Amino acid sequence: MDKKEIVVLLFSSAVIGALFSAAITAFAQWRERVARQKELLLKVSVELSKTYIDRITSLSKTLAPVPEFSVLPLMHNMVQEIFECGSVSVENKQKMKDLANMFNEAVNPE
């Protein structure tokens, strides 16, 4: 092997290594963005659930404390739909109305 072949081999090895490293870095950054999005969706869902339950329980002192976990799946689905589609499905709107009616009946029994 002469010097030109060695230089070409070294240069091509460096290029291949750099490309592979860039691909791995891009994949890791994408996975990090996905994880942060999921974390943000869950965080917002928990905060909305807490706020909703706090408002409900502050309306009536006779209403027993309700855990936030009872509305968390619904809030999470709604926030996820807003994030992905920009709107909430009719099905989840109806579930929210039903939940509001249930709490309304508990706070204001007839």
N, C-alpha and C positions, 0 to 999 in steps of 0.2 A: 504494500500500500504506500502510495506516495502522500505528500503533504496535502495536496488538493482533495484527495478522497477522505482523508482524516478530517479536514476542515468541513467538508460537506456533511459527513456523518455527524460531527459534533453540532453543526448548525441545525441540521434536520432534527436531531434528538432534542435540542433546545426548543425548537418550534413546536414539536409534538408535545413536549412536556408543558409548555406554556398554554397550548390549546386545551390540553386535558385539565390543567389547573383552572383555567378560565371557565370551562364547562362545569366542573365540580363547584366552583364558587357561585356561578349563576344558579345552579340547582339548589344550593344551600340557601341562597338569598330568597329564592322563590318559596321554599319550605318555611322560612322564617316569616315571610309576609303572610302566608296562609295561617300559620299559627297565631300571629298577632291579630289577624282579622277574627279568628274564632274566639280568641281571648276577649277582644273588644265587644263582640256580639254578646258573649256571656255576661260580661261586666255590665253592659247597658241593660240587658234583660233583668239582671238581679236588681239593679237600681230602680228600674221601672216597677218591678214587682213590689219592692219595699215601699216605694212611694204610693202605689195603688193601695196596698194593704193599710198603710198608715192613714191615708185619707178615709178609707172605709171605716176603720176602727175609731178614728177621731170623731166621726159623725154620731156615733152612739156608744156611750160608756157601758151599756148593757151587753153589747156584742162581745163575745169572748175573743181573745186574741187569735188571729188566724195566721198560720205560718205562711211565709212568702212562697214556699215551695208549692203551694196549691195553685198559684197562678204563673209560676215561673215557666213551665213548658209552653203555655199559651203565649206569654210575652216573648219568649225566645223565638217561637215560630213566626210571630208577627214582625219582630225586629229583623229576622233573617230574610223574610219576604221583602221587607222594605229595602234592605241592603241589596238583594239580588234583582228584584223586579221594579222597585220604586213604588209599590203599592201593597196593600193588604188584601188577601183573598176574601171573597164573600163569605166563605165558610168560617174563617177566623173572625171576621167582623161579627157574624152571628153568634159565635162562641163568646165573644166579648160582651155582646148585648145580653146574652143569657146569664153570664156571670154577674154583670151589673144588676140585672133584674133580681137574681138570687140574693145578692147582698142588699139590695134595696128593700126586698121583702123582709129580710132579717132585721134591718134597721127600723123599718116602718111597718110593723105588723098591723094587719087590718082586722 
